[in-house]
């Protein structure tokens, strides 16, 4: 059987361009409280939806609210106090969910143990797309999943995975002195030898 590929012209991304894009991506806490066009928001999420997923389940779901939304405070209230101290600087607040069961299994709830992995892949694609527009995404683990489910009456088939903000980079004046010291696009990374192993565990490849 011959595979037919759509005749879509795809611009080639050089290694240098890709590396620059990855270096540009970071997770700031200083944001401008500024509206982003609907078109840009949709482009960010459209980039994420192209991520691979187990059996092409695409288990990701999202709630995205702006400060103008009447339900914004209900979502903001789900964060821990530390994250509330800076995340309110951004105009957009969101939460990612993963569907815990395969949709293709109609007769029973068969667990999809890869749903978090797949949602993570989505978020990386979305985050890189945001960076191309000089926008930034900061994901947070510090929130109450139970409160999210309760506040928005969401089925227990879905698990809240992370909360995140989207916005333009601020100038740092919106941060406390403690947070300002942490604000840096540079963070250390482990060397390949520390996590890429050969035929023996912890033996570098």
N, C-alpha and C positions, 0 to 999 in steps of 0.2 A: 504494500500500500504506500503510495507516494504522499508525503506530507506536503500540503499546500500552505505556503506562507503568504500572508497579505503583503501586497506591494506598498509598504509604508517606508517612506524615506526617513531614516534615523540619523541624526547628527552624531558623528563620532566624538566621544569624550576622551581626551588624552589622559594619560596617567598623571601628568602634572596638574591638569585642571581638576581631576578627581581628588588628588591629594590636597589641593588648595581649598576645595569645597569642604573636605573633612576637617581641615584645620580651622576653617571659619566657624564650623559648628561648635557651639559650646552652650552651657546652661547658665545664663546670667540671672541675677535676681533684681537688677535694676531695669525697669521698663517704663516706657512712656504710656500714659493713659490716653491712647489715641486709637480711634476707630480704624479698622483695616477693611478695605473694600471686600465685598462679598465674592468677587471674582478671584481675588488672591486667596481667600480662605478656601474656596472650592478647589483651587489648583493644588493647595497643600494636601488636602485630603484625597484628591484624585491621584496624586503621586503615591500616597500610602497604599491605596487600594490595588496597586499593581504588584504588591509584595506577594511572594509565594506563600502558600498555606497547605497544610495536610489535606489531601483529597480535594483541594481547591474549595475548602469549606468557607474560607473568608469569615472567620468567627468574630471579627471585630465589629464593635458597635460603639457609638460615642454620644455623649451629651455635650453640647457646646453652647455656652451662654455668654452674652456680653453684659456689661454693667447696666445696660439699658433694659435688660430683661427682668420681668417681675419676679422670676424664680432664681435670680442670681444669688441672692442672700442665702437661699436654702442650700445651694451648692457650696458657697463660700463657708458656710457653717460646718461643713463636713471635714474641713482641714484642721490639723493640729494648730495650736496657737503660733508656733514658730513660723510655719508656712504662711499663716494669715498675716504675719507682720510685714511680709514683702510681696506676696502674690497678688494682693489687691492693687498693686501698682499697674498691672497689666489690664487691658480692657476686656480680654477674653479669658474665660476659665472653662476648662473641659475635664471630662473624665472618660477614660477608656474602659471598655468592658470586653470580656471574652465569653463566647458561648461555650459552656462546659460539655455539651453533648453534640454528637454528630446530627446534623439536620437530615442527612440522607437516610438515617435509620428511623423509619416511620413507626415501626412496631414497638420499639423499646428505646430507652435512653442509654445509648452506648457512649461512655465517656470518651472525650477527645482530650487525651493527655498533652496534646501539643498546642492547645489554644493560646496559652500565654506566650509561647515561643513565636507563634504567628502574629499575635498582636504587637509584639516587640519588633518584628520585621516591618510591619506597617508603620510603626512610629518612627523607625529610623529613616524610611523613605520620605515620610512627611517632614521630618526634621531637616533633612538635607534640602528638600524643595524650599522650605521656609528660608533657609540660609541663602539660597540664590536670590531671594527678594529682600535681603537685609532684614529678615524677620527671625525671631528666635523662639524656640520652644523649651520650656523648662518643666521636666516631669518630676512628680513628687510621690514618694511612698507614704509620707506622713498625712494620712487622712483616715476616716472611719468608713470602711466599705459598708458596714451594717447601716450606718446613717444614710449613706447614698441610696441604698436599696429601699430604706424606709421612707425617706423624704420624697422619692420620686416613684414609689409604688412599682418597682421593677421586679420582674420574675426572677426567682432564685436560680433559674437556668443560666443566668448571666452573672459573672463575677466582676465587680469593679477591680481594675488592675492598677491603674495609676491616675492621678489627677495631673493636669498640666495647664500652663498658661501659654498664650501666644501673643507676641507683641514686638514693637520696635525697641531697640536697645536704649536704655536711659543713660543719663550722665552720671549716675551714682549719688546725686544729691537727695534721692528719695530713700536712701538706705541709712541705717544706724551705723555708728562707727564700727561696731563689731562685724556687721555684714559687709561693710565697705572693705574691710581687711581681707575678707574671703573672696571678694569679687575679682576674678582673674580668668582670662580665657585659656590659661596654661595650666594643665594638670599632668602629673606624671603618669606614664604608662609602663606596664611590665614589659620586659624584653621578651622576644619570641621564645627564648630558651626556658622561660619560666612557665610556659603553658602549652607549648607545642612539643609533644613527646614522640619518641620512636617506639621500638618494640618492648621497651621497659618503661614502667611508670616513672615519671620524673627524669627520664633520660632524654635530653634534648634531641630533637630530630636532626 
